[in-house]
Amino acid sequence: MSLNVAIQMDPIETVNIAGDSSFRIAEEAQARGHRLFYYTPDKLAWQQGRVTARGWPLTVRREVGNHFTLGQEAEVDLADFDVVLLRQDPPFDMGYITTTHILDFLPSTTQVVNNSFWVRNYPEKLLCLRFPDLIPPTVVARDLETLRAFKADHGDIILKPLYGNGGAGVFRLGPDDRNLSSLHELFSGINREPLIAQKFLPDVAKGDKRVILVDGKAVGAINRVPAAGETRSNMHVGGRPEKIALSDRDREICDAIGPLLTEKGQIFVGIDVIGDYLTEINVTSPTGLMELERFDGVNVTAKIWEAIEARHTAV
């Protein structure tokens, strides 16, 4: 099977091929004989009933400093493609949301991965709310009094922007911290979005586990350990990836959420688990493939393409 694959992603010249999941997905697609076309989100358009993109045929290679070659620039009709990979990074802002609306106009013969309708309707921190028994005590609110009451109940909390990413804007407010009002004022001056607060989980010191699911099934995990003096475990702020096995609790969580992910076309998903609690379900542009493959020696990316190809065959 040879598929025509378009990749909507951030500028390819900026990616770190040692750890970028989008590059790894493109690399595996090419190895399987699929044809690649690359464009950035700003080149996506709706024109007189057609969904178009201006970009380039793409060839990738695992060579630092020379990891891609672009063909002749062209405007294409994305309905002519078998697969469109939705892979630009958050923030999940109106620009991101608009691209999902445009991609929704594609015919069912073009498979968008992950499904753009449900990426838009199930962003990372909100999808978790469908599983209240799996997550720590949580509140989503813009109202300061509601946030104050939550902190009074739980003492030690994590406060973060609802549509943030990469650990940006994440604050730990301990029992004696008096900065909630100031932070609320700061965030309110930036946008009109709610905040999300969760009870602080001390188990984060042991690591924030990233579990990878492919078509609703857990395929492995990595553990991300915060740097000394840091609450956040994100690797770009100093978190250290470690090899780790899936626990019974991880499998229980994945079994609970997996059927919904499969039903809604979320083929590549990364969930975050701290201790026994699910904290995020990442569907927009999950990461962790390279680290998982290095630790486990398993071609997890091939499983992603097997799922995509199986769905294409079934259409």
Helices and strands as residue ranges (DSSP letters): E 4-8, G 12-14, H 21-31, E 35-39, G 41-43, E 44-47, E 50-60, E 68-70, E 74-77, G 78-80, E 83-86, H 94-103, E 111-113, H 116-121, H 124-127, G 128-130, E 138-141, H 144-154, E 157-161, E 171-173, H 180-190, E 195-199, G 202-206, E 208-214, E 217-225, G 235-237, E 240-243, H 248-263, E 268-274, E 277-282, H 289-296, H 300-314
